[in-house]
């Protein structure tokens, strides 16, 4: 059964949409027509019965007004009057008390119907089916001293059946046309709606073949598909950027590792050739090898730290740190380690500030910023840390008086392995990963980090962190 259903299940979204739209419209039309058909049927039956009872009442009242001495001749004489009262499709019969027909007045083109006799003590109207036709039968007694009998009216529901039959076929044909039209209109509407999805699918296939450069054409329709196209393009921009960063990261990491490995290889080869017997060469080569191993160790450590920053799980609801306490602790540590530098702190906050970040991560960020300030500043220079409140956020600024950063390089310093002065950075032991780690941690906590030139010399790194209310 499932195989049969799957075989006839349309795979095209246009066909599914057309079938769904057609079925929904047809079902709505069917329910509306069903209730309308039965409502009209009941209304017409009521109208037929009301008209039928009116004729029966008029004939009954006519015989009552003739008094209690109605004779058979009087019934014959009322023939013309009853013809005027009767409808054209009605048959009027006058029966005696035994059910024998005394008088019959037939409507135009009406055939005789066999109706079994039933005595009636009072007026009665019933609906029966005889010879495949529905009809109304009405009876009312006639009582007098000269004649006792019944007036009987027979009315086939020809007009009712004809109208209902025509109505049924009209509704059926209209329903089929509505189904076909709705299916066709639904198909073309679906085709129009699905066209952007087809373009999106084609773009995905093109990206699969050619790479991340293709983008979906944005149609300004202000609907869900337009939003989907914009989200897809943004996602592809991020993926392309991440891919490029990853590729650059691998290239930079390979480049950084290649130099110490080559140095190690050269000195080990030197020792292997003749350095084992020369104490001077042996000591020098071992010292250089240990220094290069230490560089590799620091590089691997920073790469691991960056990887942890990428994977850190942030709990913004429970993350909170006292920014003054953390900053004061880091400054005390640096004053102790770097006595040839002056570290000043300026707190413009009017109260203790809790910010949305884990204390250890804020301490790690401040350590990276102050360490960079020390590395790229001359001895006896001043490094200033400033805390301020700006538009409901805590601002932390680290200012140094170092070599500074060119204006065109400021947006790039948070990239992995980016260094403005590569020679001096290598001398200071830097790999261009510290600011990348700091920026990643800041963005994880929905904060911001920016850099700009200090005047007249140096650099300012600014952090923006959210208050914890």
TILO-693974 format. One line per 4 residues: their letters; for each residue x, z, y of C-alpha. Coordinates in steps of 0.05 Angstrom, whole numbers, plus 5000, padded with zeros to 4 digits. Example, Ala and Ser with C-alpha at 12.3 -4.5 7.8 and 13.67 -1.06 7.14 Angstrom:
2
as) 5246 5156 4910 ~ 5273 5143 4979 $
END
This chain:
469
xxxx) 5000 5000 5000 ~ 5056 5018 5048 ~ 5090 4952 5032 ~ 5027 4915 5050 $
xxxx) 5020 4953 5115 ~ 5093 4940 5133 ~ 5085 4866 5118 ~ 5027 4859 5167 $
xxxx) 5055 4908 5218 ~ 5076 4866 5279 ~ 5148 4876 5300 ~ 5141 4848 5370 $
xxxx) 5122 4896 5425 ~ 5081 4841 5458 ~ 5038 4833 5396 ~ 5030 4907 5387 $
xxxx) 5009 4914 5460 ~ 4961 4855 5454 ~ 4929 4883 5390 ~ 4925 4953 5419 $
xxxx) 4893 4929 5484 ~ 4845 4883 5448 ~ 4825 4936 5398 ~ 4815 4989 5452 $
xxxx) 4772 4942 5495 ~ 4733 4919 5435 ~ 4720 4990 5411 ~ 4697 5011 5481 $
xxxx) 4653 4950 5486 ~ 4625 4961 5416 ~ 4607 5034 5431 ~ 4575 5014 5497 $
xxxx) 4536 4957 5465 ~ 4515 5000 5406 ~ 4484 5054 5450 ~ 4456 5002 5499 $
xxxx) 4425 4963 5441 ~ 4390 5023 5413 ~ 4368 5047 5482 ~ 4337 4979 5498 $
xxxx) 4305 4978 5428 ~ 4272 5046 5439 ~ 4250 5028 5509 ~ 4218 4962 5487 $
xxxx) 4183 4996 5428 ~ 4155 5048 5475 ~ 4131 4993 5522 ~ 4098 4955 5463 $
xxxx) 4064 5019 5439 ~ 4039 5036 5509 ~ 4009 4967 5519 ~ 3980 4969 5449 $
xxxx) 3947 5037 5460 ~ 3919 5013 5527 ~ 3883 4955 5493 ~ 3857 5001 5438 $
xxxx) 3832 5051 5489 ~ 3797 4998 5531 ~ 3759 4971 5470 ~ 3742 5042 5447 $
xxxx) 3717 5061 5516 ~ 3676 4996 5519 ~ 3638 5014 5455 ~ 3628 5086 5477 $
xxxx) 3598 5063 5543 ~ 3546 5021 5505 ~ 3515 5085 5480 ~ 3496 5110 5411 $
xxxx) 3450 5052 5393 ~ 3503 4998 5383 ~ 3478 4943 5338 ~ 3516 4890 5300 $
xxxx) 3490 4838 5349 ~ 3521 4877 5407 ~ 3588 4872 5373 ~ 3581 4797 5366 $
xxxx) 3561 4792 5439 ~ 3624 4830 5461 ~ 3668 4776 5431 ~ 3686 4743 5497 $
xxxx) 3702 4810 5530 ~ 3749 4830 5474 ~ 3785 4763 5479 ~ 3798 4778 5552 $
xxxx) 3824 4848 5537 ~ 3867 4829 5478 ~ 3939 4805 5485 ~ 3954 4735 5460 $
xxxx) 3993 4760 5399 ~ 3942 4812 5378 ~ 3888 4808 5325 ~ 3825 4850 5335 $
xxxx) 3780 4866 5276 ~ 3714 4902 5272 ~ 3703 4934 5203 ~ 3643 4970 5175 $
xxxx) 3648 5039 5144 ~ 3667 5008 5077 ~ 3724 4968 5107 ~ 3691 4900 5104 $
xxxx) 3707 4855 5163 ~ 3650 4843 5211 ~ 3687 4807 5267 ~ 3758 4781 5277 $
xxxx) 3790 4757 5341 ~ 3859 4726 5330 ~ 3911 4713 5383 ~ 3942 4645 5395 $
xxxx) 3982 4618 5336 ~ 3975 4682 5298 ~ 3968 4680 5222 ~ 3925 4728 5183 $
xxxx) 3960 4789 5154 ~ 3937 4831 5097 ~ 3930 4903 5119 ~ 3902 4953 5070 $
xxxx) 3840 4990 5095 ~ 3847 5062 5115 ~ 3790 5101 5146 ~ 3806 5137 5212 $
xxxx) 3771 5198 5239 ~ 3803 5189 5307 ~ 3849 5141 5343 ~ 3913 5128 5306 $
xxxx) 3972 5081 5317 ~ 4024 5068 5263 ~ 4083 5020 5253 ~ 4087 4984 5186 $
xxxx) 4123 4924 5156 ~ 4082 4871 5121 ~ 4107 4805 5093 ~ 4175 4816 5125 $
xxxx) 4147 4829 5194 ~ 4143 4892 5234 ~ 4075 4906 5266 ~ 4034 4959 5300 $
xxxx) 3966 4979 5270 ~ 3916 5016 5313 ~ 3848 5042 5290 ~ 3792 5077 5326 $
xxxx) 3722 5096 5298 ~ 3656 5066 5324 ~ 3597 5112 5313 ~ 3524 5098 5329 $
xxxx) 3456 5105 5298 ~ 3454 5031 5281 ~ 3527 5017 5262 ~ 3586 5058 5237 $
xxxx) 3653 5026 5230 ~ 3722 5017 5260 ~ 3758 4976 5310 ~ 3826 4954 5284 $
xxxx) 3881 4921 5324 ~ 3941 4887 5292 ~ 4000 4867 5334 ~ 4063 4836 5303 $
xxxx) 4125 4855 5342 ~ 4147 4783 5350 ~ 4168 4788 5422 ~ 4207 4852 5408 $
xxxx) 4242 4823 5348 ~ 4259 4758 5385 ~ 4288 4795 5445 ~ 4328 4843 5401 $
xxxx) 4354 4786 5359 ~ 4377 4748 5421 ~ 4407 4811 5450 ~ 4445 4824 5385 $
xxxx) 4476 4755 5385 ~ 4491 4758 5459 ~ 4527 4825 5450 ~ 4564 4800 5387 $
xxxx) 4588 4736 5420 ~ 4606 4773 5484 ~ 4644 4825 5443 ~ 4684 4771 5406 $
xxxx) 4700 4736 5472 ~ 4720 4803 5503 ~ 4766 4816 5443 ~ 4799 4748 5448 $
xxxx) 4806 4750 5524 ~ 4833 4821 5525 ~ 4882 4804 5469 ~ 4907 4742 5507 $
xxxx) 4910 4778 5574 ~ 4944 4837 5540 ~ 4995 4791 5508 ~ 5015 4758 5574 $
xxxx) 5015 4825 5610 ~ 5058 4854 5555 ~ 5104 4793 5560 ~ 5111 4806 5634 $
xxxx) 5123 4880 5624 ~ 5172 4870 5567 ~ 5214 4818 5603 ~ 5258 4872 5636 $
xxxx) 5267 4905 5568 ~ 5289 4838 5540 ~ 5340 4832 5596 ~ 5363 4903 5581 $
xxxx) 5370 4885 5507 ~ 5409 4821 5524 ~ 5455 4861 5570 ~ 5468 4911 5515 $
xxxx) 5487 4855 5467 ~ 5531 4824 5521 ~ 5565 4892 5532 ~ 5575 4897 5457 $
xxxx) 5611 4829 5457 ~ 5647 4829 5524 ~ 5657 4901 5545 ~ 5630 4949 5598 $
xxxx) 5627 4901 5657 ~ 5556 4874 5648 ~ 5498 4907 5686 ~ 5423 4900 5684 $
xxxx) 5390 4863 5742 ~ 5349 4914 5781 ~ 5277 4893 5796 ~ 5247 4932 5853 $
xxxx) 5181 4945 5818 ~ 5183 5021 5827 ~ 5159 5033 5755 ~ 5187 5065 5692 $
xxxx) 5224 5002 5670 ~ 5258 4996 5738 ~ 5278 5069 5733 ~ 5304 5057 5662 $
xxxx) 5346 4998 5687 ~ 5376 5040 5743 ~ 5390 5098 5695 ~ 5423 5049 5646 $
xxxx) 5467 5020 5701 ~ 5488 5089 5723 ~ 5502 5109 5651 ~ 5544 5046 5641 $
xxxx) 5583 5061 5705 ~ 5598 5131 5679 ~ 5617 5104 5610 ~ 5662 5051 5641 $
xxxx) 5694 5102 5686 ~ 5703 5151 5628 ~ 5732 5095 5585 ~ 5781 5076 5640 $
xxxx) 5800 5148 5652 ~ 5810 5158 5577 ~ 5852 5096 5573 ~ 5892 5118 5633 $
xxxx) 5898 5187 5604 ~ 5927 5160 5539 ~ 5976 5116 5577 ~ 5998 5173 5623 $
xxxx) 6004 5222 5566 ~ 6046 5172 5527 ~ 6089 5160 5588 ~ 6099 5234 5600 $
xxxx) 6117 5247 5527 ~ 6162 5186 5521 ~ 6215 5212 5570 ~ 6229 5279 5537 $
xxxx) 6227 5247 5468 ~ 6278 5195 5490 ~ 6323 5249 5519 ~ 6318 5289 5455 $
xxxx) 6332 5227 5414 ~ 6393 5209 5456 ~ 6424 5279 5452 ~ 6410 5286 5377 $
xxxx) 6443 5218 5366 ~ 6502 5241 5408 ~ 6508 5304 5367 ~ 6503 5265 5303 $
xxxx) 6559 5218 5323 ~ 6613 5264 5349 ~ 6583 5323 5385 ~ 6583 5370 5326 $
xxxx) 6658 5382 5332 ~ 6659 5384 5409 ~ 6635 5452 5433 ~ 6623 5427 5504 $
xxxx) 6579 5368 5483 ~ 6544 5412 5431 ~ 6526 5465 5482 ~ 6504 5415 5535 $
xxxx) 6461 5375 5486 ~ 6428 5437 5458 ~ 6413 5462 5528 ~ 6382 5396 5550 $
xxxx) 6342 5391 5485 ~ 6313 5460 5495 ~ 6294 5443 5567 ~ 6258 5379 5544 $
xxxx) 6223 5417 5488 ~ 6199 5467 5540 ~ 6172 5409 5582 ~ 6135 5381 5522 $
xxxx) 6108 5451 5507 ~ 6081 5458 5578 ~ 6051 5388 5576 ~ 6015 5402 5510 $
xxxx) 5991 5469 5538 ~ 5961 5436 5600 ~ 5929 5381 5557 ~ 5896 5435 5514 $
xxxx) 5873 5471 5577 ~ 5843 5407 5603 ~ 5808 5395 5536 ~ 5779 5465 5539 $
xxxx) 5754 5453 5610 ~ 5718 5390 5585 ~ 5684 5429 5528 ~ 5669 5494 5564 $
xxxx) 5598 5518 5554 ~ 5569 5542 5620 ~ 5516 5596 5625 ~ 5495 5590 5697 $
xxxx) 5442 5644 5692 ~ 5492 5698 5670 ~ 5556 5671 5703 ~ 5575 5714 5763 $
xxxx) 5640 5735 5796 ~ 5658 5777 5856 ~ 5696 5726 5896 ~ 5733 5777 5940 $
xxxx) 5759 5817 5881 ~ 5783 5756 5842 ~ 5818 5724 5902 ~ 5851 5791 5921 $
xxxx) 5878 5799 5850 ~ 5908 5729 5848 ~ 5940 5738 5917 ~ 5971 5805 5895 $
xxxx) 6000 5772 5833 ~ 6031 5715 5874 ~ 6059 5762 5926 ~ 6095 5799 5870 $
xxxx) 6120 5734 5837 ~ 6139 5696 5900 ~ 6169 5744 5950 ~ 6198 5688 5992 $
xxxx) 6128 5663 6011 ~ 6077 5694 6057 ~ 6006 5699 6029 ~ 5952 5715 6080 $
xxxx) 5878 5727 6066 ~ 5821 5718 6116 ~ 5752 5743 6094 ~ 5695 5721 6139 $
xxxx) 5640 5742 6091 ~ 5596 5798 6117 ~ 5585 5828 6047 ~ 5610 5826 5976 $
xxxx) 5594 5757 5949 ~ 5574 5743 5878 ~ 5582 5669 5860 ~ 5558 5630 5799 $
xxxx) 5622 5625 5758 ~ 5657 5666 5705 ~ 5712 5711 5734 ~ 5766 5684 5687 $
xxxx) 5750 5612 5707 ~ 5752 5629 5782 ~ 5818 5665 5771 ~ 5845 5604 5733 $
xxxx) 5824 5557 5790 ~ 5855 5601 5844 ~ 5920 5607 5803 ~ 5924 5531 5799 $
xxxx) 5913 5522 5874 ~ 5963 5576 5895 ~ 6014 5551 5844 ~ 6009 5480 5873 $
xxxx) 6015 5508 5944 ~ 6079 5544 5923 ~ 6108 5484 5887 ~ 6100 5436 5945 $
xxxx) 6117 5483 6002 ~ 6186 5505 6026 ~ 6207 5578 6020 ~ 6186 5626 6076 $
xxxx) 6125 5583 6090 ~ 6055 5613 6097 ~ 5998 5601 6047 ~ 5930 5622 6073 $
xxxx) 5867 5636 6033 ~ 5802 5638 6073 ~ 5732 5660 6051 ~ 5671 5639 6091 $
xxxx) 5597 5629 6086 ~ 5569 5559 6100 ~ 5495 5539 6091 ~ 5482 5590 6036 $
xxxx) 5546 5576 5997 ~ 5613 5611 5992 ~ 5672 5569 6017 ~ 5742 5584 5991 $
xxxx) 5799 5548 6027 ~ 5873 5547 6006 ~ 5919 5522 6062 ~ 5993 5508 6054 $
xxxx) 6048 5482 6099 ~ 6079 5436 6048 ~ 6095 5362 6044 ~ 6022 5343 6051 $
xxxx) 5984 5285 6019 ~ 5975 5216 6049 ~ 5904 5202 6072 ~ 5895 5145 6021 $
xxxx) 5916 5190 5964 ~ 5868 5248 5978 ~ 5810 5221 5935 ~ 5857 5211 5876 $
xxxx) 5892 5278 5869 ~ 5838 5305 5822 ~ 5851 5250 5772 ~ 5890 5266 5709 $
xxxx) 5966 5256 5714 ~ 5961 5234 5787 ~ 6020 5257 5829 ~ 6036 5236 5900 $
xxxx) 6111 5247 5895 ~ 6127 5236 5822 ~ 6201 5252 5829 ~ 6190 5318 5864 $
xxxx) 6132 5335 5817 ~ 6177 5325 5757 ~ 6230 5370 5789 ~ 6177 5424 5800 $
xxxx) 6151 5418 5729 ~ 6084 5388 5748 ~ 6045 5337 5706 ~ 5986 5324 5752 $
xxxx) 5936 5362 5707 ~ 5925 5426 5747 ~ 5876 5398 5798 ~ 5841 5358 5744 $
xxxx) 5829 5423 5706 ~ 5806 5459 5769 ~ 5758 5404 5789 ~ 5728 5401 5719 $
xxxx) 5715 5475 5718 ~ 5684 5473 5788 ~ 5637 5416 5771 ~ 5617 5452 5707 $
xxxx) 5589 5507 5751 ~ 5555 5457 5798 ~ 5605 5470 5853 ~ 5648 5422 5894 $
xxxx) 5722 5415 5908 ~ 5752 5372 5963 ~ 5820 5361 5995 ~ 5841 5342 6065 $
xxxx) 5903 5344 6108 ~ 5924 5408 6143 ~ 5949 5402 6214 ~ 6005 5392 6231 $
xxxx) 6032 5394 6159 ~ 6006 5412 6091 ~ 5942 5407 6051 ~ 5876 5444 6049 $
xxxx) 5837 5450 5984 ~ 5765 5473 5994 ~ 5719 5502 5941 ~ 5644 5508 5948 $
xxxx) 5608 5557 5901 ~ 5535 5578 5896 ~ 5512 5648 5912 ~ 5480 5689 5857 $
x) 5415 5715 5886 $
END
